[in-house]
Amino acid sequence: MKQNGFFENIIGDSGMMKQLKACIRKIARFPWTVLITGESGVGKELAARAVHDLSPRREKPFVPVNCAGLPDTLLESEFFGYEKGAFTGAEICKNGKFREADSGTLFLDEIGEASVKFQLTLLRVLENRVITKIGGLKEESLNVRVLCATNKPIEKLAADMRTDLFHRISTFPLYIQPLRERKEDIPKLAAYFIRQFRKEYNEQSAGTEALNISEITADALSFLSGLYFYGNVRELKNILQRAVMLAEAHETCIREKHVREAVYLIPQPGTDQGTAALRWLYEWALSNQNRFRNRHRQVNESPPEGWAGRWDIKRMRMPAVMPGSFASEEDLWEEICFTVKATNELLTTGGFETKSVIRDWTARGWLSSGSRRSTRTGRMGSKTVPMYCFSRKVIEKIII
């Protein structure tokens, strides 16, 4: 971690990451508590280690503890330690986490999941800076810097946690942005992970064929940039790891096809850009049905905005329907079609990268236009226009 200003493992040169690193440099020398917030997988522990490594405590222990996995029955023994014979099974004297981190840093991960009992225990230690081992007779003073992390938004943490403890641990809040807000960091992160994978594989596979993958293509990076990354940097690393495993032994590059296959091995409906874009179109369609033309029933023949799309229905019965009304309960819609022009406008309005989304839809086979083609033609009044069409089956599987 001490290479390049202690940020060897915090990868990225985006404006957000530069601000984060500058902030860490400023606060590291102080002994006070820092609360690191951000979604799961953004690298909160890496930030905590950077704070520790830049501080005067860098030569002392850094002790991480996962608060979410600690039962109340083990709180005192884990954090305070115990004397030999303090209880059945205590055959030796043991130092707790606070004593292990003395003169160093104690990192409390997922502090938002801490039980009420743990919160009271931590509050008492932070206030008094002393502990007593189980079975011990004297108090021991502490010199520990406490860093905390949570994936909860800070306002939710404040509402869920004891107010007095929240203000004790949030002396300085440090927020790490999700990867989707700093996608310009993806190329450097990808290069870093590929080097890491190659080194790890070649070190652990002595005597076998070496791993040849050393780079990633521009198309693959473009595809990655179109993803939502709900799991942030951790998800990016996993995708790239799967892509390396899917590549042929002789290949030296991770290609777009490898990344696509890697992503689809673990689909995450609602989190990637392709799914989010389809949901956006579908919800828009539901609230703008009067802008659609039906194959079997012409609706709103000449809207002033022009045709946005076609909502195809299958007539199950022939009910008496007034001209201009939308599909009745007896109708079953088969697919939703959008003109290319309307699709581009809607995706732009929704903040999506159009080309990346269309590639994604085509690769997944969501567009009912045959094999690898993105569009098909359809009649809109007297005109034949290119359309993107989604079948009912796709909509129901992905969204409904």
N, C-alpha and C positions, 0 to 999 in steps of 0.2 A: 504493500500500500504506500510505500514511501517514495516510489518513483513518480516523477512529474508532480511534485508538490502534494504528495500523499493522496492523490486521486487516481491511482492506477486502475482501480476497479470501478470507478464512477465514470462511465463512458458517455461522451456527448459534448458537442460544442455549440449547441443551440443557445439562444439568448437566455432561455429559462435555466439551462444547466449551468451556464456561466454565473448567473445570479445566485444559484444555489451554492456553488463552490465558493463564491466570494463571501456569502453569508456564513458558511461553515468556518472559513478562515477567521472571520471577525469574532465569532462567539466561542471558538474552541478554547481560548486561553482562560476563560472565566470558569469558576468552579460550580456554577449554578445549573439547575435542572433545565433540560431542553425537552420539549414535546414534539416528536417528529410524526407528522400526519401524511397520509396519502393512501391510495388504493393498494390492494394486495398486489405484490409483484413489482412495485416501482423501485425498490432498493432501499428501504428504510434502515435495515441493519447496516448496509454499506455506508450510508450517511452517518450512522451512529459511530461506526468504526473510524471514519474519517475525522469526526469530532474528537474522538479519543486520541488518535494518532497525531493530531496537530496540537494537542494540549500538553501541558507540563507533566501529565500523568502517562505519557506514551510508553514509558518503560515499565509501568505497573500493569496488573491484570485488567483485561476487558472480559467481563463475565456476563454472557447473555442468558436470559431466563424467559421462557414462554409462559406468560401468566394464564393463558387460556387452558393449558394442560396441567394445572397444578391444583389438586384437591385440597379442600380446607383442612383435612386431617393431617396433611404433611406440611402445612404452612410454616409452623414454628420451627420444626426440625430442619426443614430445607433452608430457611432464611436465617435462623438464629444459631443453628447447630445444637449439639447436646454433649453432655459429659458422659463418660463411661458409667454404665449402670443407671442412667437416668430413667430408663424404662426397659421393659422386657425386649431383649434383642439388641440393646445398645451396648455392644461388647467393646467398642472403642470410642474414643473421643473424636467428634467430628465438627469441623468448622462449617458454618452455614454460608450462604451466598454473600451475605453482607461482609463477613470476615474475609472470604476469598477475594472480594473486590476491594478490600481496604487499601487506601492510597491510590486506587485505580478507578475504574468505571463499572457501574452496574447497569446493564441495559435490560429494561423491562419491556419486552415485546408484547403486543396485543394487550396493553393495559386496559383497554375498553372492555375486555372480557373478564376482568378481575372480579372476584366475589366481594360481597360486602365485608366479610371477615378479613380478606386480604387488604382491602382498602383501609380498614381501621389499623391493621398491622403496619402498613406502609406509612400511613399518616403519623403514627406514633414515633416511628424511627426518624422520619424526616424532620419532625419537630424537635426531638430530643437528641438525636445523633448518638444514641447509645443503644446497646442490645444486651440481653442476658441469655446465655445458653440455657436450654432445658436442663434442669438439674444443677445449674450453676448458682453460685452465691453472690457474685458481684457483677456489676454492670461494666461493660467494656465500651469505651468511646470509639467512634467511627470517623473516618475521613474518606468518604465515598462520594463520587459524583454520580448522580442518577440521571440516566437518559431513558425516556419512555417513547413508545411508538404505538400507533393505533391506525387501523384502516377506517375508523369511523370519522365522519366529518366532525370538525371541532365543536360545532354547535350541538350536535347530537351527544358527543362525549360529555359536554358540560351539563346537558340535561339528564344523562343517565348516571353520572358519577356524583359522589358526595362533593358538595360545593367546596368545602375546605380543602379536600385533597386535590380537586381539579386545579385550584389556584396555586397549590404547592408545586405541582408537576409542570405547569404551563408557564413557567417564568419566561421562556422564549419559545414560541411556536415556529416550527420549521416545516414548511409544506413542500412536498415533492409532487410535481405535476405528473399526470398519467402520460403514457407513451403516445397516445393518440393526439395529444396537444403539442408534441414536439417530435413529429415524425421525421424531421430533418436529421435526427440522431440515429435513425435506423441503419443507414449504410455503415457508420462507424461501429455500431453495436454488432451488426452482422459480421463485419470483418474481425472484430475482437473474438466473437464466439467461434468462428471458423478456425482461427488460430488456436484457440483453446481446445476445440474438439480434436484437431490434428495432433497437437502435442500430447493430449491425454491418450488418444488411441495408440499412437506410436510408442509411448512409454509403457503401455500396458499390454501391447501385443508383440513383444519381442519374438523374432523368429518367423512371424507371419508377414503377409504382404502389407506394406505401408499404406496409410491413407493418403490418397492423392489430392483430395479436395483442398483447394487453397483460396478460392474466390467465389464470388456470386455474380451472376449476370445482371445487367441493368433491368431487363424485363422482370426478373425475379424480385428485385428490389422495388420495382414499380408496383408489382402485385402485392407485396407486403405492405406498401404504403397505403393501399386501399382497404386494409383490414382495420377493424375497430380496436383490437387488442384489449379485450376485457381483462385478461390476465397480465397485461403490461409487459415489462421486460422479461419476466419469467416465461410468459407465453411465447414471446419471440424466440427465446432461447430453445424452448421445447420444439417449436416448429422447425427451426433450423437443424436441430439435432435429428429429427425425423427425416428431414430432407436429405441430410448427409447419408443416412442409412438407406434411403430409397435410391440414391444414385448408384450407377454401375461402378464396379471396382476401378475401371480404367479412366473414369471421368475426373476432370480436375476442377470443374465448376458446378456449383449448385444452379440449376436452371429453373425457369418458371414452372415447368411441368412438375419438377420435384417438390417445389414449394406448395403448389396447388394440391398435389396428392397428400402432402403432409398436413395441410390445413383440413382437408376433408376427412381425414382419418378420425378427427375429433371435432365433429360439427358443433357449433355453438349458436343455435338459432337466437336471433335478437341481438347478437353482439358484433357480428361482422358487417362490413359495409354493404355487401350484396343483400343480406337479409334486411338490414335497416332500411335500405333504399326501397325494396319491394314493399315493406310494411308502410313506408311513407306514401307510395303510390296507391296502395290499397285503401288506406284511410282517407286519402284525398278523393279517391273514386267514390267511396261511400257518401261523403259529404257533398259531392258535386255530380250526382247522378243525372241531373237535368242537362249536363253538357255531353252526355253520351248518346250514341245512336245504337239502337238494337237491330240485329239482323232481321228479326221477324216483325218488329214494330218500330216505326220511325218515331223517335221522341225528340221534341223540340227541333223541328226540321232545320231551322236556320238560326242558330244562336249567334248573337253579334260577335262573340269572341272567335268564332270558327270552331270546327270540330276538334275536340280534345281526344276523343277515343271512341271505342265501340264496346258495348257491354252485350255480349252474345248470350241469348237464352234459348233453352230448349222448351218448346211448348208441350207440356204434359197433357193439358186439356185446352179447350178453346173457350175460355170465359168471355163474357161480354165486357169489354174494356173500353172505356172512353178514349178516343184519340188523344195522344199526348201524355197519357199516364205511364207510369213506370211498371216494371214487372210485378205481377200479382203473386199471391202466395202459391198459386197453382203452377207458376213458372219456376224452372230450375236453370240458373245461369250456368253456362258452360265455360266461358273464359272472359277475361278482360283484356282488351287490346288498346294500346296507346299509339298514336302516331309518333314517328321519330321526333318531329318538331316538339310535340307536347311533352314527350319523355325528357328531352334535353332541357326544356324550360323548367319542368317540375323538379328534376334532379338538381339543377343549379339552384333553384329556390330552396331546396332542402339542404344545401351545402355539401352535396356529393360530387365526387369526381366521376363524370359521366363515362368516359372510356373504360376506366377501371371497373365500374359497376357492370357495364355491358359485357365485358370479358368474363367477369365472374358469373353472371347469369348464364352466359353461353356455355361455359365450362361445366357448370353444374347441371345443364340440361333442363333448366327451368323454363326456357322460352320454347313455346310450342311452334317451332319454325323448322324443324328437321335438323338432323345431325349437327353440323358446326355452324350453320348460318344463324345470324342474329335476328334478322327480320324476315317477314313475309308480307306479301301485298294483300290489301283488302280494299273493298270499294267503300267510299264515303260519298254517298250521293252519286254524282256522275263521274267522280274522280277515282283513280286507282292510286293508293298511297302506301308507302312502306310502314309497317307496324311492328311493335314489340307486343307479343301476346303471351298471356299466362293462363294456363288451364286451371279449372276449379280444383283439380287434384293437387297442383302445386301450391295454390293459395291455402288450401285446407291443411296441407302437410307442414308448410313453413310458417304460416301465420295463425290460422284459426285453430 
